Amino acid sequence: VRKLVGGVEEAQLRLKQSELLTDRGIWYGYGRHRWEDLDYDRAANDFRRAQQLNPESLDPRDNLGRCLIFHAANLSFIGQRKRPMQLLNEALSILD
């Protein structure tokens, strides 16, 4: 449709989608109300996709690193021993 009627360039759409995924990831990772459970896996997936869409942006990378660290910290309290180390390793590789 864009080819026929004109409109926004593909690059602009990717940047906007990355921005929206980052915002949604923040919501699932830290912004929800106290009566709703955080969903770190869903937040991390949104941040990963946002980073793929806009690799130059620091926002999805920074938020993904934070999300993985917060998730790892919470998992250690509920008895999952190996996964926190995997998440921390991924966070360090992203922030390196």
C-alpha positions in Angstrom: 0.0 0.0 0.0 2.9 2.4 0.8 4.2 2.0 -2.7 0.9 3.1 -4.1 -0.1 6.0 -1.9 3.3 7.0 -0.4 3.9 7.4 3.3 6.6 6.7 5.8 9.9 5.1 4.8 10.7 1.6 6.0 13.6 2.9 8.2 11.3 5.2 10.0 8.8 2.4 10.7 11.6 0.2 12.1 12.8 3.0 14.4 9.2 3.6 15.7 8.6 -0.1 16.2 11.9 -0.4 18.1 10.8 2.6 20.3 7.4 1.0 21.0 8.9 -2.4 21.8 11.3 -0.7 24.2 8.3 1.1 25.9 6.4 -2.1 26.2 9.4 -3.9 27.5 9.7 -1.3 30.2 6.1 -1.8 31.1 6.5 -5.6 31.4 9.8 -5.3 33.2 9.3 -2.5 35.7 6.3 -0.4 35.0 3.4 -2.6 36.0 1.3 -2.0 39.1 1.9 -3.8 42.3 -1.0 -6.2 41.8 0.3 -7.4 38.4 3.3 -9.7 38.2 6.3 -8.6 36.2 7.1 -10.5 33.1 10.8 -10.4 32.6 10.9 -12.9 29.8 8.4 -11.0 27.8 10.2 -7.7 28.5 13.5 -9.2 27.5 12.0 -10.5 24.2 10.7 -7.0 23.4 14.1 -5.4 24.2 15.9 -8.0 22.0 13.6 -7.3 19.1 13.9 -3.6 19.6 17.6 -3.9 19.5 17.5 -5.9 16.3 15.4 -3.3 14.7 17.6 -0.4 15.8 21.1 -1.7 16.7 22.5 1.8 17.1 20.0 2.7 19.9 21.3 2.4 23.5 17.9 2.4 25.0 16.9 -1.2 24.2 20.4 -2.5 25.0 20.5 -0.7 28.4 17.0 -1.8 29.3 17.7 -5.4 28.2 20.8 -5.5 30.4 18.8 -4.2 33.4 15.9 -6.5 32.7 18.2 -9.6 32.7 19.9 -8.5 35.9 16.6 -8.0 37.7 15.3 -11.3 36.4 18.4 -13.1 37.5 18.1 -11.5 41.0 14.5 -12.6 41.3 15.2 -16.2 40.1 17.8 -16.7 42.8 15.1 -16.2 45.4 12.8 -18.8 44.0 15.5 -21.5 43.7 16.5 -21.6 40.1 20.3 -21.9 40.3 21.6 -22.1 36.7 19.4 -19.7 34.9 20.5 -16.6 36.8 24.1 -17.2 35.8 23.0 -17.5 32.1 21.0 -14.3 32.3 23.9 -12.5 34.0 26.3 -13.8 31.3 24.0 -12.5 28.6 23.7 -9.1 30.4 27.4 -8.7 30.6 27.9 -9.7 26.9 25.3 -7.0 25.9 26.8 -4.3 28.0 30.4 -5.1 27.0 
